[in-house]
């Protein structure tokens, strides 16, 4: 049985979040929580909150033990882009794209 947690519209580029998400795939959930605690990046905090939500979903909704959970997948998709402009020389403007991402973590039971 897989348990999911989803964080939508996280104000960070998907590319930056994917770098940390690749490091936790396939790890036991408790080990991934410890690993994310010591990664000094904003994306690690976002993934940590989503992982904590997935663990809580597994314990409360599906009566699974957190010790038996492993991370089946951690995917990060592109969200909407806020389009802004910055003033530039001689009255022109340069576009600024502020990316968002959707983070999805799926947990599975290690013992079948």
N, C-alpha and C positions, 0 to 999 in steps of 0.2 A: 504494500500500500504506500502510495506517495502522498506526502503532505506538502502543500504549497504556501508560500507567502509572497506578496507582491508589494513593491513600493513604486508608485507611479509619480511622474513629474519631479524626480529628484534633480535639483539644479546643479548638475555636473555633467561634463562631457562623457558619453558612453565609453569612449576610448580609455579614459583615465580610470573608470570604474572596472572595465574588463581586465586591466592589468592586475588588479588585486583579486578579482573574482576567479581568475585562472589558478591562483595559488591555493584556493580552498576547495576546489572540486575534488571529490573522492575522499576527502578527509572525514573522520568521525566528527560529529557536530560539536562535542565539547572541546576537542582539540582545535577545531576551527575558531571557536570563540576565543580561546587563549591566544591563538596566532594573530587574530585581528586586533586584539587588545594592544599588541606591541608594534603594529605597523603604523607609522606616524603620518597618515594621509587621511584626508577628508573622506575619500572613497571607502576606506576601511571602516570608518564610523557608520556610513550609510549601510554597508553590507552587514555590519554587526547588528544594527537595529532590525534589519530584515531577517537575519538569521535568528535573532531572539524571538521574533514574531512567529517564525516557522516552528521553532521548538515549542513555543507556547501553544500553537495550534495543534501540534502532535500530542502534547500532554493533555490538553483540555478537551479537544474535540474527538480524538481517536484513541485515548488512553494508552499511548505508547510511552515507553521510558526514554528519557533523553540520552541515557547511556548507550542505547542500542541504535541510535540514529546516525546515518551517514549522509553526506551531501551528494545526492544523485546528480544534480545539475545546478549551476549558478549562471543564469543568462542575463545579459544586459542588452536591452534594445534601445534604439533611438526614439526619443520622444519628440514633442514639438520644439520648434526653434523660435526663440524670441528674436525679432529682427530690429536692430537699433542702428543708429548712424552716429558717427563721430565727426565733428567739424574738422576740416582739413584746410590746407593752404589755399588761398585765393578764392575763398567762398565755396569750395566744393565740400563734399561729404564722403566719408568712407564707411562701408557697411560693417557692422559688428553683429556677429551671430552668437547668441547665448543658447547653448545646447541644454537639453534636458534628457533624462534617461529613465527607462522603466527597468527595475531590478526584480528578477524572479528567482527564488530559491526553492528547489524541490528536495525534500528529505525522504529517505527510504529507510526501512528497517534493515539492520545488518543481519539479524537472525530471521530466517524465513520459516 
